[in-house]
């Protein structure tokens, strides 16, 4: 069964060519920003690629808010992004799973989509580092050890933090460690406060940044 990929964009010749190429690997659906805002998509574990070349900042926020409210566990990635485009605010506010630049090759895009569908993140290390550096400046997390999870986290919170960093959803975490989803959400809320982070993207970035270098 192919993975479902929604590309949030406007129709164009280039998009049609891309769609024809990606349909060999995924169930690929092109949908406009207006449609995504007004439609409830009942599709678990779908990936939503947001075309950053055609979306305004306000529209981006509207689309992401709509996806979070209307779609179970949406996996959101930024597509067609300029390398100097201001996107930092998105990683600070939302759980963004992937980032694809306008000059990325088709093979790079396909590989990244497959990674995200497998529960991982596809975000350049530099972008993750920028997220963490902003967090450190804002919340003074530089006082924490760079090579260990803070002692103030409980063993269960540490376990959940590591699972979140692998891309696991609340449902998957609950099944794996035999807790209810509500209990998982409570642990997440507590560890977010202790680490002074806001979402799963920042949690994943925190773990990767504080892990010992190989």
C-alpha positions, 0 to 999 in steps of 0.5 A: 500500500502506497503512502498518501502525500498531499501537496498543498499548492496551486496547479501549475505545469511544474507541479503536474510534472512533479505529481507524475513523478511522485505518483510512481512512489506514493498516492499523491494528491494536489490540493489548494490551501483553500480546500485544505482549510475547509476540508476535514481529511480523515486519513491517518499518518498522511504527509502534507507538503506545504508549498512555501513558494505560494503561501503567505505567512498568514495562510501558512498559519491558517493551513497548519491550524486547520490540519491540527484541528481537523486531521488525526496526527498530521505529518507536516513538511515544508516544500519548495523552500528558499534557502534564505526564506524565514521559516524559523518561526514555524519550527518554534510554533509547530511540529514540522516533520520535514524541510525540502528546499527548492533546489533539492533533487527528486531522489532527495525528496522521495527519500525524505518523504519515505523517512517521514512516513516511517516516523522519522524527521527530515530536517537539516542539522543546521535548522535543528541547531538554530531551533535549539540555539533560539530556545537556549537564548530565550529560556537559558537552557544553556545551563543544562548539560549538553550530554544528558537528559536533566535529572529533574525529568522522571524516568517515565518522562525521559522514556517518553522524550526519547520515543517522541524524538523517534517520531512516535505518536501518542498512540504509539507511545501509549501502546509501547509502554502500556499507558493511556494516551491521556497519561502520555499527554500529561507526561508530555506536558510536564516534560515540555514545561521542565525543558521549556519547549513547546512541541514535538519538533523542539523535543526531537531537536533537543534530544538530537542536540544534547546527544553525544556526538558519534 
